[in-house]
Amino acid sequence: MAFLFEYGLFLAKAITIVLAVGAIIALIVGASHKPKGESGEIELKDLSEQMADAKVRFIEQALDKKALKAHRKAQKKQENIEPEGRVFVVDFSGSMDAHEVKNLREEISAVLNIADQSKDQVLVNLESGGGVVHGYGLAASQLNRVKQYGLPLTVCIDKIAASGGYMMACVADKIIAAPFAIVGSIGVIAQVPNFHKILKKNDVDFEQVTAGEYKRTLTMFGENTDKGREKFKAEIEHTHGLFKSFVAEHRQQLDISQVATGEHWFATHAKTFNLVDEINTSDDVLMSLDKTHQLYKVSYRSKKTLSEKVGLGVSAAVEKVSMSLWSKLNNARF
């Protein structure tokens, strides 16, 4: 009897494992054969309505009946006031490779399709410590489309907009930052590890064939030359020059020679250099705008396959650990 019980338990476990594996295979196969449709969609959320609902829920609990009645009466009068315009709110939290620019370009395009140049504006909640030059160059260009269209552009920085992040921010008509937000870092960095000595010590040859004198300047496995280093340095300096010119063009009130040293500052200090225009949080900015404007949150949601979801999850985890380590090594702490 005990044997039959143990056999039945074993059989149940085996069937469970087989079914689980089969379900995973079915999901993978289904994802790979899923017909291709829209790559994503724009979502438009009424932030003003959300804020009003949250306020009502709190007030209903905090006020007595008499005060609540008076508040509702005053609220009805307020509802009859026509908004001065709309504020389209976009969030951008950038990673090292700036892949989020794909969503940003869709969001900006959607806004420009419906915005009224005479009364609407755009607010971007920006958070990024920078990353690849070409990615953040494109992201800054996407924000510049708003300016070219004639819409007022405000960038809010609650935590950090440094290096490529500040390249994006400087495009705005107004930069608003929380007191301890980090801004600046107008500089360029490139690091290349070299394993040539290790390979040489272990009698490992490395061969590389190029066409063009400067197709490769520094290499990870070959023996680097002074000429290659000088060329690589020149390329970095050229990129820095483009960065400085871009910032100087969009923030003419800056003394670019003073701030383009690669340093970063907290917003309260950065304001003295005109890197930011106002010290405030994005929450207070939105609450103030909500009194006179209709607020909408614009976001683009791309449809991802199962493999993309797994890949992005791993990538996000690695980046989170890397940024955490960078912060511990480079940032002051209270």
N, C-alpha and C positions, 0 to 999 in steps of 0.2 A: 504493500500500500504506500509506504514511504517512497519506494522507488518510482511508482507511478506519479506521485505528487511532484517529486524533484524533476522527473522527465517533463511533466506538463509545464512546470515553471520555466525550465530551460527552453522548451518549445515556444512558450509565450514571449520570452526575451528575444529569441532568434527572429520570430515573426516581426516583433516591434522594430528590431534593427533593420531588417530587410525593408519594411515599409518606410522607415525614416530615410534610408538611402535612396529608395525608389522615389520618394517625394522630392528629395533634393535634385535628383537627376531630372525629374519631370519639370521642376522649376527652371533649371538651367536650359533644358531643351526648349521649353516654352518661351523663355526670354530670348533665346537666339533666333527663334522662328516667328517672333511676334511681328506682325506687319508694321512697317514704318509709317507713322502718321506725323502729326505735329510734333516738333521737337520740344515744345514748351508753350506756356501761355502766360499772359499778363494778368496779374491780380490787382484790383483796385479796392482798397479798404477805406471806409469813411472814418478817419481818425477823430474828426470832430464829434461824430456820433458816439464813438467809443469813449471819448473823454467825458462827454455829457452823461452817458449812462453810468460811468464810474462815479461821477460827482453826485448824481441823483441817489445812487445806492448809499453813499456815505451820508448825505444830508438827511435822508429818510431815517437813518439810525441815530443821527446826532441831534436833530431838532425836535422840539415838542410840537404838538399839533398846531398851535397858534402860529408859531414861527414858520412851520413848514407850509402852512396855508399862505402866508405872506410871501414866502420865497417862490412858491409856484405861480403866484400872481405876477410877481416881478419877472419870472422866467418867461411867461407868455408874452410879455411886452418885448423882451429881448429877442424872442424867436421871430418877431415880425421885422427885425432889422435885417436888411439885405447885406450879405457879406460884400466886402470891397473887392474880393477876388478869391482865387484858389491858390493854395500852396501845395505843390506836389513834393512829397517827401520820399527820398530814395536813401537806402542804407547801402554802404559799401564797406565791407570788412575784407581787406586785401591780404592775400598770402604772398609768399616769396615769388611764386611764378605768375602771380596776377591773373590766374585763370578766371577770376570773378568778373573780369572785364567783358566776358561774353554776355553775362546777364545785364551788366550795366548798359551796354550799347542797346540792348532790347528795351530797357526801361526808359532810357533817354529818347529813343525813337518814338516810343508810345506817348510820352509826355509832349513831344514836339508836334505830334499829330493832332492833339486836342487842345493844347494850351492857347490862351488868348494873350497876345503880346501886350495888350494895353493894360491888363490888370492881374495876370497870373505871375507866379514866381516859383522857383525850385529851391528846395533845401536838401542838402546831402549830409547825412550823418556818416562821417568818414573815420575809419580806424585802420591804420596800416603803418608798419614800421619800414615799408619799402620792399624792394626786390629787384627783379630783372628790369633792365633799362627799357627794352622794347615793349614789355607789358605795361609798365607804368606810363610810358610815353603815350601809348594808345589810350590808356584810362584817362589821362589828362586831356587828351584830344576829344574824348567823348564829353567831358564836362565843358570844354570850350565850345562844343556845338550849341549848348544852352545859351552861352554868351552871344554867339554869332546869330542866333535866332532872335535875340533881343529880349530874352527873359532875365530878370534879376536872379542872380545865383548866390546863395549863402552856403557856406560849408561850416558845419559844427564838428568840433573835435572834443570828445569827452576824455579820451585816453591818450592816443598817439597818432600823429601824422608826421612822420619823419622820412627823410630821403625821398623815395618815390611817392610816399604818402603826401609829403609837403609839395611835391611837384604838382599833384592833383589839386591840393588846397589852394595854391597860389593863383589859380585861374579865377577863383570866386571874386565877386564884388565885395563880399564881406566874409572875413574869417572870424568865427567865434569859438573860443576854446575854454574849457573848464580850467580852474586855477592851476592844477597840477598835471594837466595834459602835456605831453612831450611833443615839441615841434622843432623843425630845423633839420639838422644833419644834411646840409646841402653839400654833399661830397659823393665820391665814387670809390668803391672798393672792389678789388678782385683778388682772390687767393687761389693759388694752384699748388697742391702738394707735389713733391717730386721724389720718386722712388729709385732714381738712377743708381745711387750708391748701394742700395740694397740689392738691386739686380746685378750690379757689377761684382759685388762681394760673393754672390752665389753663382757667378759665371753664366748669367742669363743675358743674352743679347737682345736688344730691342731695335727693330728697324722700322723706319717711317719714310714713306715716299710722298713728296709733295711737288706740285707744279706751281711756280710763283714764289718769289723770294720770301714774301711774308705771309704765305698761306698758313703757316704755323709759327708763332713766335716763341711761346713757352710751352713745354710739354711735360706731362706727368712722369713719363718713363725714360725719355732720352736725356742726354746731357745738354743743359741749357747754356746758351752763350750770352756774353755781355751785349752783343748786338741785338739778340732776341729780347733781352730784358729792356733795353732802351726803347725798342719799338713798342713793346707791350706798355711801358710807362707812358709813351707818347699817345697811345690810343686811349689810355685812361684819362690823361690830361685833356685830350680832345673832347671826350664825353663829358668831363667836368665843365669844360667851357660851354658846351651846348646847354647843360643843366643851368649854369649861372645866367646865361643869356635868356633862357626861357623864364626863369624866376624874375629877372630884372625887367623883362618886358611886361609881365603881368602885375608886378608889385613895384611900381616905379618910385614909391615912397621909401623903398629900402636903400640902404647903403650896402650894395651887394658884396663889396670887398670885406665888409665887416662881418657878414653873416655866412658867407660861403666858405667857411673853414672846415666844414665837416662836423662842427660841434652841434649839440642839441641843447635845448633849454626848456625849462618849465614855462608854461604859458604866461604867468605873471611877469617873468623876466623877459620873455620873448616879445611881449607887448612894447617894451621900451625900445626894441629894435624895429618895430612895425611889422614883425612877422605875423602878428594877429591884430585884429581891430577891436575886439571886445572880449572881456572875461565873463563867461556865463556858461551854464550847462545847456545842453540841447533840450532838456525837459522844460526849463524856464522859457527858452525861446519859443517852443511850440505852444506853451500855455499862453504866452503873450500874443502870438499870432492868431490863436484860436478865437480871441476876442473880436477880431475884425475880419478874419478870413475863414474860408472852408478848407479844412485840411484833408488831404488824401494821401495814403501810403501806396506807392507804386512798387511792385515787385514782380520779377520774372521767375517762374518756376519751370526749370527744364526737366524733361522726363529722362530718367536714367535707367539703363539696363542693370541687371543684377551684378554683373561683373564691374560696372562703373561704380555702383554703390559700395562694393567691397573695396575697390581700389581707392576711392576717395576717403573711405573710413580709415584705411591704413595710412594714407598720405596725411590726413588731418592729425592722426595720432603722432606720427613722426615729427610733423611740423610743430605740434604743441610742445613736445619734449624739447625740441631744438630751441624754440623761442623762450621756453622756461629757463633753459640753461643759459641762453644769451642774457636774459634779464638779470639772473643771479650774478653773472660775471661782470656786467657792464652798468647796471643801474643802482643808484643809491637807494637804500631802504630805510624806512622809519623804524 
